Amino acid sequence: MAALHPAARELLESGRLAHFVTLNPDGTPQVSCVWVGLDGDEIVSGHLPHNQKVKNVERDPHVALSIEGSGVNQVGLREYLVVRGTARIQEGGAPELLQRLAHVYLGPDVRFPPMDDPPPGYVIRTTPERVGGVGPWATG
């Protein structure tokens, strides 16, 4: 497991969309923009349906995500975080996670998901293995 730099943790909890990459059965990448947060050292995202990214993680746990930061480095490049890792599926807990993330992404008074009795869904829990990009979290 790669330790997350404090600035990477801050970016992951900042309310910026993450580009989340899984692998389709034919090996092609499947990319979705998702809300992310942290639960300890794991990156978490919530999903109500049993969608393609959930199916892909069930079959192949290798994932990557990227998030564009707001800072600019000393040579003028926009900071961005890239995390490669291993993901696992937790059944249930998606509505509660999505509600927590909605307060970050949409505002403090938002109710999400906007339905009565949402399905339990799935939480994708990613353990970072390699961290890179441009920013204080990047190595080398």
DSSP file (Angstrom, degrees, kcal/mol; ACC not computed):
  #  RESIDUE AA STRUCTURE BP1 BP2  ACC     N-H-->O    O-->H-N    N-H-->O    O-->H-N    TCO  KAPPA ALPHA  PHI   PSI    X-CA   Y-CA   Z-CA
    1    1 A M              0   0    0      0, 0.0     2,-0.5     0, 0.0   128,-0.3   0.000 360.0 360.0 360.0 135.7    0.0    0.0    0.0
    2    2 A A        -     0   0    0    126,-2.6     2,-0.2   128,-0.0   128,-0.1  -0.781 360.0-123.4 -91.1 131.2    1.2    3.5   -0.9
    3    3 A A        -     0   0    0     -2,-0.5     2,-0.5   126,-0.1   128,-0.1  -0.511  24.9-124.0 -71.0 139.6    0.8    6.1    1.8
    4    4 A L        -     0   0    0     -2,-0.2    -1,-0.1     2,-0.0     5,-0.0  -0.769  20.1-125.6 -89.6 124.3   -1.2    9.1    0.8
    5    5 A H    >>  -     0   0    0     -2,-0.5     4,-2.3     1,-0.1     3,-0.6  -0.324  26.7-113.0 -58.6 145.7    0.6   12.5    1.2
    6    6 A P  H 3> S+     0   0    0      0, 0.0     4,-2.2     0, 0.0     5,-0.1   0.856 119.2  53.2 -53.6 -36.4   -1.5   14.9    3.2
    7    7 A A  H 3> S+     0   0    0      2,-0.2     4,-2.0     1,-0.2     5,-0.1   0.850 108.1  50.5 -69.2 -32.6   -2.0   17.1    0.1
    8    8 A A  H <> S+     0   0    0     -3,-0.6     4,-2.5     2,-0.2    -1,-0.2   0.908 109.7  50.3 -68.3 -42.0   -3.3   14.1   -1.8
    9    9 A R  H  X S+     0   0    0     -4,-2.3     4,-1.2     1,-0.2    -2,-0.2   0.914 110.0  51.1 -60.6 -43.0   -5.7   13.3    1.0
   10   10 A E  H  < S+     0   0    0     -4,-2.2     3,-0.4    -5,-0.2    -1,-0.2   0.912 110.9  47.6 -61.5 -43.3   -6.9   16.9    0.9
   11   11 A L  H ><>S+     0   0    0     -4,-2.0     3,-1.5     1,-0.2     5,-0.5   0.901 108.0  55.4 -65.2 -40.6   -7.5   16.8   -2.8
   12   12 A L  H 3<5S+     0   0    0     -4,-2.5     3,-0.3     1,-0.3    -1,-0.2   0.761 114.6  40.2 -64.0 -24.3   -9.4   13.5   -2.5
   13   13 A E  T 3<5S+     0   0    0     -4,-1.2    -1,-0.3    -3,-0.4    -2,-0.2   0.207  91.1  94.7-106.2  14.5  -11.7   15.1   -0.1
   14   14 A S  T < 5S-     0   0    0     -3,-1.5    -1,-0.1     2,-0.1    -2,-0.1   0.577  98.1-108.2 -86.2 -11.0  -12.0   18.4   -1.9
   15   15 A G  T   5S+     0   0    0      1,-0.3     2,-0.4    21,-0.3    -3,-0.1   0.642  71.9 138.4  89.8  14.9  -15.2   17.8   -3.9
   16   16 A R      < -     0   0    0     -5,-0.5    -1,-0.3    20,-0.1    20,-0.3  -0.772  59.5-106.6 -91.5 140.2  -13.4   17.5   -7.2
   17   17 A L        -     0   0    0     -2,-0.4    51,-0.4    18,-0.1     2,-0.4  -0.351  29.9-140.7 -65.3 142.5  -14.6   14.7   -9.5
   18   18 A A  E     -A   34   0A   0     16,-2.6    16,-2.6    49,-0.1     2,-0.8  -0.861   7.7-134.9-103.5 139.6  -12.4   11.7  -10.0
   19   19 A H  E     -AB  33  66A   0     47,-2.9    47,-1.6    -2,-0.4     2,-0.5  -0.865  29.1-161.6 -90.3 111.8  -11.9   10.0  -13.3
   20   20 A F  E     -AB  32  65A   0     12,-3.5    12,-2.0    -2,-0.8     2,-0.5  -0.866   3.7-161.9-106.7 122.8  -12.2    6.3  -12.2
   21   21 A V  E     +AB  31  64A   0     43,-3.6    43,-1.7    -2,-0.5     2,-0.3  -0.906  15.0 166.5-113.1 125.9  -10.8    3.7  -14.6
   22   22 A T  E     -A   30   0A   0      8,-2.5     8,-2.8    -2,-0.5     2,-0.5  -0.764  36.7-106.5-121.5 173.6  -11.6    0.0  -14.6
   23   23 A L  E     -A   29   0A   0     37,-0.4    37,-0.1    39,-0.3    36,-0.1  -0.911  24.9-140.1-109.7 124.8  -11.0   -2.7  -17.2
   24   24 A N    >   -     0   0    0      4,-3.1     3,-2.4    -2,-0.5     6,-0.0  -0.272  36.6 -97.5 -68.8 164.0  -13.8   -4.1  -19.3
   25   25 A P  T 3  S+     0   0    0      0, 0.0    -1,-0.1     0, 0.0    -2,-0.0   0.803 126.4  53.4 -55.2 -30.1  -13.8   -7.9  -20.1
   26   26 A D  T 3  S-     0   0    0      2,-0.1    -2,-0.0     1,-0.0    -3,-0.0   0.395 122.3-106.0 -87.6   5.4  -12.1   -7.3  -23.4
   27   27 A G  S <  S+     0   0    0     -3,-2.4    -1,-0.0     1,-0.3     0, 0.0   0.340  77.7 132.2  91.0  -6.7   -9.3   -5.3  -21.7
   28   28 A T        -     0   0    0      1,-0.1    -4,-3.1    -5,-0.1    -1,-0.3  -0.462  62.8-103.0 -76.1 151.8  -10.4   -1.9  -22.9
   29   29 A P  E     -A   23   0A   0      0, 0.0     2,-0.5     0, 0.0    -6,-0.2  -0.490  25.3-156.6 -75.6 144.7  -10.6    0.9  -20.2
   30   30 A Q  E     -A   22   0A   0     -8,-2.8    -8,-2.5    -2,-0.2     2,-0.4  -0.993  15.8-168.1-117.6 122.1  -14.0    2.0  -18.8
   31   31 A V  E     +A   21   0A   0     -2,-0.5     2,-0.3   -10,-0.2   -10,-0.2  -0.935  11.7 168.9-119.4 133.3  -13.8    5.5  -17.4
   32   32 A S  E     -A   20   0A   0    -12,-2.0   -12,-3.5    -2,-0.4     2,-0.5  -0.987  34.4-123.9-136.4 147.4  -16.4    7.2  -15.3
   33   33 A C  E     +A   19   0A   0     -2,-0.3     2,-0.3   -14,-0.2   -14,-0.2  -0.831  44.3 173.2 -87.1 128.0  -16.4   10.5  -13.3
   34   34 A V  E     -A   18   0A   0    -16,-2.6   -16,-2.6    -2,-0.5     2,-0.3  -0.929  37.2-109.8-135.5 156.5  -17.3    9.6   -9.7
   35   35 A W        -     0   0    0     -2,-0.3     2,-0.3    11,-0.2    11,-0.3  -0.686  42.5-170.5 -78.4 139.3  -17.5   11.2   -6.3
   36   36 A V        +     0   0    0     -2,-0.3     2,-0.3   -20,-0.3   -21,-0.3  -0.934  15.7 163.2-132.0 158.3  -14.7   10.0   -4.0
   37   37 A G  E     -C   44   0A   0      7,-1.7     7,-2.6    -2,-0.3     2,-0.4  -0.856  34.4 -97.9-151.3-173.3  -13.8   10.3   -0.4
   38   38 A L  E     -C   43   0A   0     -2,-0.3     2,-0.4     5,-0.2     5,-0.2  -0.923  18.9-175.2-119.0 143.6  -11.6    8.6    2.1
   39   39 A D  E >  S-C   42   0A   0      3,-2.6     3,-1.8    -2,-0.4     2,-0.4  -0.861  76.3 -54.7-131.0  97.5  -12.3    5.9    4.7
   40   40 A G  T 3  S-     0   0    0     -2,-0.4     0, 0.0     1,-0.3     0, 0.0  -0.587 121.1 -21.2  66.2-122.9   -9.1    5.6    6.6
   41   41 A D  T 3  S+     0   0    0     -2,-0.4     2,-0.3    -3,-0.1    -1,-0.3   0.341 120.2  95.3 -99.3   5.3   -6.5    4.8    3.9
   42   42 A E  E <  S-C   39   0A   0     -3,-1.8    -3,-2.6    85,-0.1     2,-0.5  -0.764  70.5-133.5 -98.7 144.0   -9.0    3.6    1.3
   43   43 A I  E     -CD  38 126A   0     83,-2.6    83,-3.2    -2,-0.3     2,-0.4  -0.823  32.0-162.7 -89.5 130.3  -10.5    5.7   -1.4
   44   44 A V  E     +CD  37 125A   0     -7,-2.6    -7,-1.7    -2,-0.5     2,-0.3  -0.895  18.9 176.0-122.8 146.8  -14.2    5.1   -1.5
   45   45 A S  E     - D   0 124A   0     79,-1.5    79,-2.7    -2,-0.4     2,-0.3  -0.988  22.3-134.0-143.0 147.1  -17.0    5.7   -4.0
   46   46 A G  E     - D   0 123A   0     -2,-0.3     2,-0.4   -11,-0.3    77,-0.2  -0.816  18.8-178.0-108.4 143.6  -20.7    4.7   -3.8
   47   47 A H  E     - D   0 122A   0     75,-2.8    75,-3.1    -2,-0.3    47,-0.2  -0.973  13.9-166.7-142.7 120.9  -22.8    3.1   -6.6
   48   48 A L  S    S+     0   0    0     -2,-0.4    73,-0.3    73,-0.3    -1,-0.1   0.943  73.4  53.1 -76.0 -48.6  -26.4    2.3   -6.4
   49   49 A P  S    S-     0   0    0      0, 0.0     2,-1.9     0, 0.0    73,-0.1  -0.435  91.5-110.1 -85.4 164.0  -26.8    0.0   -9.4
   50   50 A H        +     0   0    0     -2,-0.1    -2,-0.1     4,-0.1    71,-0.0  -0.573  63.6 171.0 -83.7  71.3  -24.8   -3.1  -10.3
   51   51 A N     >  -     0   0    0     -2,-1.9     4,-2.5     1,-0.1     3,-0.2  -0.069  48.9 -86.8 -85.2-177.4  -23.2   -1.1  -13.1
   52   52 A Q  H  > S+     0   0    0      1,-0.2     4,-3.0     2,-0.2     5,-0.2   0.879 124.6  52.8 -60.9 -40.6  -20.3   -1.8  -15.4
   53   53 A K  H  > S+     0   0    0      2,-0.2     4,-2.1     1,-0.2    -1,-0.2   0.890 110.4  48.4 -66.1 -35.3  -17.6   -0.4  -13.1
   54   54 A V  H  > S+     0   0    0     -3,-0.2     4,-2.2     2,-0.2    -2,-0.2   0.940 113.6  47.1 -65.0 -46.8  -18.9   -2.6  -10.2
   55   55 A K  H  X S+     0   0    0     -4,-2.5     4,-1.6     1,-0.2    -2,-0.2   0.900 111.2  52.4 -60.7 -40.8  -18.9   -5.7  -12.5
   56   56 A N  H  X S+     0   0    0     -4,-3.0     4,-3.4     1,-0.2    -1,-0.2   0.914 109.5  47.8 -63.3 -42.6  -15.4   -4.8  -13.8
   57   57 A V  H  < S+     0   0    0     -4,-2.1    -1,-0.2     1,-0.2    -2,-0.2   0.880 107.9  55.9 -67.0 -37.0  -14.0   -4.5  -10.2
   58   58 A E  H  < S+     0   0    0     -4,-2.2    -1,-0.2     1,-0.2    -2,-0.2   0.874 117.9  35.2 -59.5 -35.7  -15.6   -7.8   -9.3
   59   59 A R  H  < S+     0   0    0     -4,-1.6    -2,-0.2     1,-0.3    -1,-0.2   0.853 136.1  14.3 -86.9 -39.1  -13.8   -9.5  -12.2
   60   60 A D     <  -     0   0    0     -4,-3.4   -37,-0.4    -5,-0.2    -1,-0.3  -0.932  60.8-162.3-143.5 112.5  -10.5   -7.5  -12.1
   61   61 A P        +     0   0    0      0, 0.0    26,-2.6     0, 0.0     2,-0.5   0.465  54.8 114.7 -79.9   0.6   -9.6   -5.4   -9.1
   62   62 A H  E     + E   0  86A   0     24,-0.2   -39,-0.3    22,-0.1     2,-0.3  -0.597  42.3 159.6 -76.1 122.0   -6.9   -3.3  -10.9
   63   63 A V  E     - E   0  85A   0     22,-2.4    22,-2.3    -2,-0.5     2,-0.3  -0.874  25.2-162.2-136.4 166.3   -8.1    0.4  -11.1
   64   64 A A  E     -BE  21  84A   0    -43,-1.7   -43,-3.6    -2,-0.3     2,-0.3  -0.981   6.7-172.6-144.6 153.6   -6.7    3.9  -11.5
   65   65 A L  E     -BE  20  83A   0     18,-2.3    18,-2.8    -2,-0.3     2,-0.3  -0.993   3.5-165.2-144.9 153.5   -8.1    7.3  -10.8
   66   66 A S  E     -BE  19  82A   0    -47,-1.6   -47,-2.9    -2,-0.3     2,-0.4  -0.983   1.9-171.8-136.6 150.1   -7.1   10.8  -11.5
   67   67 A I  E     - E   0  81A   0     14,-2.0    14,-2.8    -2,-0.3     2,-0.4  -0.992  22.2-131.2-140.7 131.1   -8.2   14.2  -10.1
   68   68 A E  E     - E   0  80A   0    -51,-0.4    12,-0.3    -2,-0.4    11,-0.1  -0.698  26.8-149.8 -81.7 131.1   -7.2   17.6  -11.3
   69   69 A G  E     -     0   0A   0     10,-2.8    -1,-0.1    -2,-0.4    66,-0.0  -0.164  17.3-123.4 -87.1-173.6   -6.0   19.9   -8.6
   70   70 A S  E    S+     0   0A   0      8,-0.1     2,-0.1    -2,-0.1    -1,-0.1   0.562  79.7  88.8-107.3 -14.2   -6.3   23.7   -8.3
   71   71 A G  E     -     0   0A   0      7,-0.0     8,-2.9     8,-0.0     2,-0.4  -0.348  62.9-142.6 -85.3 166.0   -2.6   24.5   -7.8
   72   72 A V  E     - E   0  78A   0      6,-0.3     6,-0.2    -2,-0.1    -2,-0.0  -0.993  20.0-130.8-126.1 133.9    0.0   25.2  -10.4
   73   73 A N    >   -     0   0    0      4,-3.0     3,-1.8    -2,-0.4     6,-0.0  -0.101  37.5 -85.3 -79.6-177.0    3.6   23.9   -9.9
   74   74 A Q  T 3  S+     0   0    0      1,-0.3    -1,-0.1     2,-0.1    -2,-0.0   0.677 128.1  47.9 -66.1 -19.3    6.8   26.0  -10.2
   75   75 A V  T 3  S-     0   0    0      2,-0.1    -1,-0.3     0, 0.0    -2,-0.0   0.329 123.9 -98.7-102.9   7.1    7.0   25.4  -14.0
   76   76 A G  S <  S+     0   0    0     -3,-1.8     2,-0.3     1,-0.3    -2,-0.1   0.555  74.6 140.9  94.9   8.6    3.4   26.3  -14.6
   77   77 A L        -     0   0    0      1,-0.1    -4,-3.0    -5,-0.0    -1,-0.3  -0.679  55.9-115.0 -87.5 138.1    1.8   22.9  -14.8
   78   78 A R  E     -E   72   0A   0     -2,-0.3    -6,-0.3    -6,-0.2     2,-0.1  -0.490  37.1-114.7 -65.3 134.8   -1.6   22.3  -13.3
   79   79 A E  E     +     0   0A   0     -8,-2.9   -10,-2.8    -2,-0.2     2,-0.3  -0.448  41.0 171.8 -71.2 144.9   -1.4   19.9  -10.4
   80   80 A Y  E     -EF  68 134A   0     54,-1.9    54,-2.0   -12,-0.3     2,-0.4  -0.984  23.7-136.8-152.4 151.6   -3.1   16.5  -10.7
   81   81 A L  E     -EF  67 133A   0    -14,-2.8   -14,-2.0    -2,-0.3     2,-0.4  -0.906  13.8-171.2-112.0 134.8   -3.2   13.3   -8.7
   82   82 A V  E     -EF  66 132A   0     50,-2.1    50,-2.9    -2,-0.4     2,-0.4  -0.997   5.4-175.0-125.0 128.8   -3.0    9.8  -10.2
   83   83 A V  E     -EF  65 131A   0    -18,-2.8   -18,-2.3    -2,-0.4     2,-0.4  -0.989   6.8-168.7-124.9 126.3   -3.6    6.7   -8.0
   84   84 A R  E     +EF  64 130A   0     46,-2.8    45,-3.3    -2,-0.4    46,-2.2  -0.921  31.1 132.6-106.9 141.5   -3.2    3.2   -9.2
   85   85 A G  E     -EF  63 128A   0    -22,-2.3   -22,-2.4    -2,-0.4     2,-0.5  -0.933  54.1 -83.0-165.3-172.6   -4.5    0.5   -6.8
   86   86 A T  E     -EF  62 127A   0     41,-1.8    41,-3.1    -2,-0.3     2,-0.3  -0.949  40.9-160.3-113.3 130.4   -6.5   -2.6   -6.0
   87   87 A A  E     - F   0 126A   0    -26,-2.6     2,-0.3    -2,-0.5    39,-0.2  -0.743   7.9-168.9-111.3 157.6  -10.2   -2.2   -5.4
   88   88 A R  E     - F   0 125A   0     37,-1.7    37,-2.7    -2,-0.3     2,-0.5  -0.976  22.6-118.8-140.4 155.4  -12.8   -4.4   -3.7
   89   89 A I  E     - F   0 124A   0     -2,-0.3     2,-0.5    35,-0.2    35,-0.2  -0.817  17.6-165.6 -99.2 130.4  -16.5   -4.3   -3.6
   90   90 A Q  E     - F   0 123A   0     33,-2.6    33,-2.7    -2,-0.5     2,-0.3  -0.973  21.6-134.9-108.6 121.5  -18.5   -3.9   -0.4
   91   91 A E  E    S+ F   0 122A   0     -2,-0.5    31,-0.2    31,-0.2    30,-0.1  -0.621  70.1   8.4 -77.7 133.5  -22.1   -4.8   -0.8
   92   92 A G  S    S+     0   0    0     29,-3.2    31,-0.3    -2,-0.3    29,-0.1   0.027  84.0  86.4  84.7 164.5  -24.4   -2.2    0.9
   93   93 A G     >  +     0   0    0     29,-0.1     4,-2.1   -47,-0.0     5,-0.2   0.353  53.8 118.4  91.3  -4.9  -23.6    1.2    2.4
   94   94 A A  H  > S+     0   0    0     26,-2.1     4,-3.2     1,-0.2     5,-0.3   0.925  72.0  51.5 -63.9 -45.7  -23.8    3.2   -0.9
   95   95 A P  H  > S+     0   0    0      0, 0.0     4,-2.2     0, 0.0    -1,-0.2   0.915 112.1  47.1 -59.3 -40.9  -26.7    5.5    0.2
   96   96 A E  H  > S+     0   0    0      2,-0.2     4,-2.0     1,-0.2    -2,-0.2   0.915 115.2  45.4 -65.8 -42.8  -25.0    6.5    3.4
   97   97 A L  H  X S+     0   0    0     -4,-2.1     4,-2.8     2,-0.2     5,-0.2   0.929 112.3  51.3 -65.9 -44.3  -21.7    7.1    1.6
   98   98 A L  H  X S+     0   0    0     -4,-3.2     4,-2.3     1,-0.2    -2,-0.2   0.870 108.7  51.9 -62.0 -36.0  -23.4    9.0   -1.2
   99   99 A Q  H  X S+     0   0    0     -4,-2.2     4,-1.2    -5,-0.3    -1,-0.2   0.928 111.0  47.3 -64.9 -43.4  -25.2   11.2    1.4
  100  100 A R  H  X S+     0   0    0     -4,-2.0     4,-0.7     1,-0.2     3,-0.4   0.929 115.2  45.3 -62.0 -44.7  -21.9   12.0    3.1
  101  101 A L  H >X S+     0   0    0     -4,-2.8     4,-3.0     1,-0.2     3,-0.7   0.829 103.5  64.4 -69.6 -31.4  -20.2   12.8   -0.2
  102  102 A A  H 3X>S+     0   0    0     -4,-2.3     4,-3.1     1,-0.3     5,-1.5   0.852  96.2  58.2 -60.4 -34.1  -23.2   14.9   -1.4
  103  103 A H  H 3<5S+     0   0    0     -4,-1.2    -1,-0.3    -3,-0.4    -2,-0.2   0.838 113.3  39.4 -64.4 -31.4  -22.5   17.3    1.5
  104  104 A V  H <<5S+     0   0    0     -4,-0.7    -2,-0.2    -3,-0.7    -1,-0.2   0.907 126.1  34.0 -80.6 -46.3  -19.0   17.8    0.0
  105  105 A Y  H  <5S+     0   0    0     -4,-3.0    -3,-0.2     2,-0.1    -2,-0.2   0.807 134.9  18.3 -83.5 -31.8  -20.0   17.8   -3.7
  106  106 A L  T  <5S-     0   0    0     -4,-3.1    -3,-0.2    -5,-0.3     3,-0.1   0.673 113.5 -82.7-117.9 -24.3  -23.4   19.5   -3.6
  107  107 A G    > < -     0   0    0     -5,-1.5     3,-1.2     1,-0.1    -1,-0.3  -0.562  40.5 -78.5 133.0 162.8  -23.8   21.3   -0.4
  108  108 A P  T 3  S+     0   0    0      0, 0.0    -5,-0.1     0, 0.0    -1,-0.1   0.695 120.8  47.9 -70.1 -20.7  -24.7   20.9    3.3
  109  109 A D  T 3  S+     0   0    0     -3,-0.1     2,-0.2    -7,-0.1    -6,-0.1   0.294  83.2 118.7-105.0  11.2  -28.5   20.8    2.9
  110  110 A V    <   -     0   0    0     -3,-1.2     2,-0.6    -8,-0.1    -3,-0.1  -0.549  51.7-149.1 -83.2 140.0  -28.7   18.3    0.0
  111  111 A R        -     0   0    0     -2,-0.2    -2,-0.1    -9,-0.1   -12,-0.0  -0.945  27.3-147.4-104.3 122.4  -30.5   15.0    0.4
  112  112 A F  S    S+     0   0    0     -2,-0.6   -10,-0.1     1,-0.2    -9,-0.1  -0.993  75.3  33.5-148.0 137.3  -28.9   12.3   -1.8
  113  113 A P  S    S-     0   0    0      0, 0.0     2,-2.2     0, 0.0    -1,-0.2   0.528  86.4-139.7 -69.7 149.5  -29.9   10.0   -3.3
  114  114 A P        +     0   0    0      0, 0.0     2,-0.3     0, 0.0    -2,-0.1  -0.323  68.5  86.2 -82.3  59.9  -33.1   11.9   -3.9
  115  115 A M  S    S-     0   0    0     -2,-2.2     2,-0.3     0, 0.0    -3,-0.0  -0.988  79.4-106.2-150.9 155.6  -35.4    8.9   -3.5
  116  116 A D  S    S+     0   0    0     -2,-0.3     0, 0.0     1,-0.2     0, 0.0  -0.673  98.7   1.4 -81.2 140.1  -37.2    7.1   -0.7
  117  117 A D  S    S-     0   0    0     -2,-0.3    -1,-0.2     1,-0.1     0, 0.0   0.922  82.7-160.9  51.9  60.7  -35.7    3.7    0.3
  118  118 A P        -     0   0    0      0, 0.0    -1,-0.1     0, 0.0    -2,-0.0  -0.290  28.1 -93.8 -66.6 156.5  -32.7    3.6   -2.1
  119  119 A P        -     0   0    0      0, 0.0    -2,-0.0     0, 0.0   -25,-0.0  -0.299  34.3-112.7 -65.5 158.3  -31.2    0.2   -2.9
  120  120 A P        +     0   0    0      0, 0.0   -26,-2.1     0, 0.0   -24,-0.2   0.805  55.5 176.9 -65.6 -28.7  -28.2   -0.7   -0.7
  121  121 A G        -     0   0    0    -73,-0.3   -29,-3.2   -27,-0.2     2,-0.3  -0.124  27.8 -69.1  63.4-154.5  -25.9   -0.5   -3.7
  122  122 A Y  E     -DF  47  91A   0    -75,-3.1   -75,-2.8   -31,-0.2     2,-0.5  -0.981  25.2-146.6-142.2 145.7  -22.1   -1.0   -3.6
  123  123 A V  E     -DF  46  90A   0    -33,-2.7   -33,-2.6    -2,-0.3     2,-0.6  -0.979  15.0-147.2-113.6 125.7  -19.1    0.8   -2.2
  124  124 A I  E     -DF  45  89A   0    -79,-2.7   -79,-1.5    -2,-0.5     2,-0.6  -0.844  14.6-164.2 -91.3 122.9  -15.9    0.5   -4.2
  125  125 A R  E     -DF  44  88A   0    -37,-2.7   -37,-1.7    -2,-0.6     2,-0.5  -0.938   4.4-164.7-112.7 114.5  -13.0    0.5   -1.8
  126  126 A T  E     -DF  43  87A   0    -83,-3.2   -83,-2.6    -2,-0.6   -39,-0.2  -0.874  10.7-154.8-107.8 126.2   -9.6    1.2   -3.4
  127  127 A T  E     - F   0  86A   0    -41,-3.1   -41,-1.8    -2,-0.5   -85,-0.1  -0.880  27.2-126.0 -94.3 116.8   -6.3    0.6   -1.7
  128  128 A P  E     + F   0  85A   0      0, 0.0  -126,-2.6     0, 0.0   -43,-0.3  -0.397  36.1 167.5 -65.1 135.3   -3.6    2.9   -3.2
  129  129 A E  E     +     0   0A   0    -45,-3.3     2,-0.4     1,-0.4   -44,-0.2   0.624  69.5  20.2-116.3 -29.5   -0.5    1.1   -4.5
  130  130 A R  E     - F   0  84A   0    -46,-2.2   -46,-2.8  -128,-0.1     2,-0.4  -0.983  64.2-166.0-145.7 132.1    1.1    3.8   -6.6
  131  131 A V  E     + F   0  83A   0     -2,-0.4     8,-0.5   -48,-0.2   -48,-0.2  -0.965  26.1 133.6-121.6 132.8    0.7    7.6   -6.4
  132  132 A G  E     + F   0  82A   0    -50,-2.9   -50,-2.1    -2,-0.4     2,-0.3  -0.715   8.8 105.1-151.5-157.6    1.9   10.0   -9.0
  133  133 A G  E    S- F   0  81A   0    -52,-0.2     2,-0.5    -2,-0.2   -52,-0.2  -0.815  79.8 -44.2 109.9-151.4    1.0   13.0  -11.1
  134  134 A V  E    S+ F   0  80A   0    -54,-2.0   -54,-1.9    -2,-0.3    -2,-0.1  -0.982  95.9  63.2-123.2 118.0    2.1   16.6  -10.6
  135  135 A G  S >  S-     0   0    0     -2,-0.5     3,-1.6   -56,-0.2  -127,-0.0  -0.909 100.3 -57.2 154.5-178.9    2.1   18.0   -7.1
  136  136 A P  T 3  S+     0   0    0      0, 0.0    -1,-0.1     0, 0.0  -128,-0.0   0.671 127.1  61.2 -65.7 -16.2    3.6   17.5   -3.6
  137  137 A W  T 3  S+     0   0    0   -132,-0.1     2,-0.2    -5,-0.1  -132,-0.1   0.603  83.0 102.1 -83.2 -14.1    2.4   13.8   -3.6
  138  138 A A    <   -     0   0    0     -3,-1.6     2,-0.4    -6,-0.1    -6,-0.2  -0.473  62.3-145.6 -77.8 140.4    4.4   12.9   -6.7
  139  139 A T              0   0    0     -8,-0.5    -6,-0.1    -2,-0.2    -2,-0.1  -0.831 360.0 360.0-104.2 144.8    7.7   11.0   -6.3
  140  140 A G              0   0    0     -2,-0.4    -1,-0.2    -8,-0.1    -2,-0.0   0.483 360.0 360.0  66.5 360.0   10.7   11.4   -8.5
